[in-house]
């Protein structure tokens, strides 16, 4: 049986000063469009991209 760590894993995302405003706007628009929070959106986009390269 697999043993999973019960503590959440957290990672930070750093934005350069030149990109922060635009990326935050994009994130907000995507979260509103898909009805997801940041974490859900990130995980779905990772799964989508992974699916594209493993076909």
TAKAWO-V203790 format. One record per residue. PSI is psi as a letter, one per 40 degrees, with the letter a starting at -180 (none if undefined). Layout:
[[PSI] [PSI]]
This chain:
[[h] [i] [h] [h] [h] [e] [i] [i] [h] [h] [i] [i] [h] [h] [h] [i] [d] [e] [e] [d] [d] [d] [d] [d] [d] [d] [d] [d] [d] [d] [d] [d] [d] [e] [f] [i] [i] [d] [d] [d] [d] [d] [d] [d] [d] [d] [d] [d] [d] [d] [d] [d] [e] [e] [none]]
